[in-house]
Amino acid sequence: MVLSFFDQFQSPVYLGIPLMALALTLPWALYPTPTHRWVNNRLITLQSWSINRFTQQLLLPVNIGGHKWALMLTSLMVLLFTLNMLGLLPYTFTPTTQLSLNMGLAVPLWMATVIIGLRNQPTIALGHLLPEGTPTPLIPVLIIIETISLFIRPLALGVRLTANLTAGHLLIQLIATAAFVLLPLMPTVAILTATLLFLLTLLEVAVAMIQAYVFVLLLSLYLQENV
């Protein structure tokens, strides 16, 4: 049986039950560890410090009205970061390589920012469709272009995350396959290929962290325009 390189992106099923559904029933691993101690241990202290620093950095350009989104954006960041990092482990499934999941996260949150803008400041929200100082003959064309760019935003969010992670996983699998094939034939080349694989894995770890941050950062920028 010949397996395709894209088989790793199929949702695993066991006895007819999608394992993704079982994984979603265990959400408490994504929450900070509760404690009632006067003095926290190092892990909880580091976890709290990193979450606080990320929240402050994320909401720095956002107005006071958008600070109520802090919990949602931070939770989304932790979710994406956890899924991306766990997907790098061998024989695991990466949910964020599925466009359906990423679009399911991007579209409702983007729509929420647009609805907030239309409800709180409709004139300013609609004014974003027409840049200031536009010549009169170009007004209809620019309105159409800005409207299209507005509706492309959630698609760009989902496709960016999917494409980056999918490309990284495919490169890792291709280079790992090449290293195993070259090992009995050309050991020196196989060692060089394995070194390249190690460096690419480090790069993919960085990409997994950065893409989770970029996804949430762009949502915060969309929120800033409408708050």
Secondary structure, DSSP 4 states (H G I P E B T S, - for coil): -PPPGGGGGSPPEETTEEHHHHHHT-GGGGSPPP---SS--HHHHHHHHHHHHHHHHHTTTS-GGGGGGHHHHHHHHHHHHHHHHHTTSTT---GGG-HHHHHHHHHHHHHHHHHHHHHH-HHHHHHTTS-TT--GGGHHHHHHHHHHHHHHHHHHHHHHHHHHHHHHHHHHHHHHHHHHHHTTT-HHHHHHHHHHHHHHHHHHHHHHHHHHHHHHHHHHHHHHHH-
